[in-house]
Amino acid sequence: MAPFLILKPHASYLVFTGVGGYIGFKYYRFKQFEGQLIEKRRVVLLEKRAKRQEEAATAAAAAAANGN
């Protein structure tokens, strides 16, 4: 019975370390995925802004050509 008591803290440490590592890895992967989503969203918003600016410039040029 004594060897079990001696090994038990080591086994507990191993389990907790393994579980903690797994949770940390999953969190890291989630943060990577979240960063990719943020980057994709940023690109989409920049493209929309560029399109709006282009349309505004075209409208301004058309208004200037009409003499307004």
C-alpha positions in Angstrom: 0.0 0.0 0.0 2.9 2.4 0.6 4.1 2.4 -3.0 0.7 3.4 -4.2 0.7 6.3 -1.8 4.1 7.4 -3.0 3.1 7.1 -6.7 -0.3 8.7 -6.3 0.9 12.3 -6.2 3.1 11.7 -9.3 0.1 10.2 -11.1 -2.1 13.1 -10.1 0.6 15.6 -11.3 0.8 13.7 -14.6 -3.0 13.8 -15.1 -3.3 17.4 -14.2 -0.3 18.4 -16.3 -1.7 16.4 -19.3 -5.2 17.9 -18.9 -3.8 21.4 -18.5 -1.7 21.0 -21.6 -4.7 19.8 -23.6 -6.8 22.7 -22.4 -4.0 25.1 -23.2 -3.6 23.6 -26.6 -7.3 23.8 -27.4 -7.3 27.4 -26.2 -4.3 28.3 -28.4 -6.0 26.7 -31.4 -9.2 28.6 -30.7 -7.3 31.9 -30.5 -5.6 31.1 -33.8 -9.0 30.4 -35.4 -10.4 33.5 -33.9 -7.5 35.6 -35.2 -8.2 34.2 -38.7 -11.8 35.1 -38.5 -10.9 38.7 -37.4 -8.4 39.0 -40.3 -11.0 37.8 -42.8 -13.5 40.2 -41.4 -11.0 43.1 -41.6 -10.2 42.3 -45.2 -13.9 42.3 -46.1 -14.5 45.6 -44.4 -11.5 47.2 -46.1 -12.8 46.0 -49.5 -16.3 47.4 -48.8 -14.7 50.7 -47.8 -12.6 50.8 -50.9 -15.8 50.1 -53.0 -17.7 52.9 -51.2 -14.9 55.4 -51.7 -14.6 54.5 -55.4 -18.4 54.9 -55.9 -18.2 58.3 -54.0 -15.4 59.4 -56.2 -17.2 58.4 -59.3 -20.4 60.2 -58.2 -18.3 63.3 -57.4 -16.7 63.3 -60.8 -20.0 62.9 -62.5 -21.5 65.8 -60.5 -18.5 67.9 -61.4 -18.8 67.0 -65.1 -22.5 68.0 -65.0 -21.6 71.4 -63.4 -23.3 70.8 -60.1 
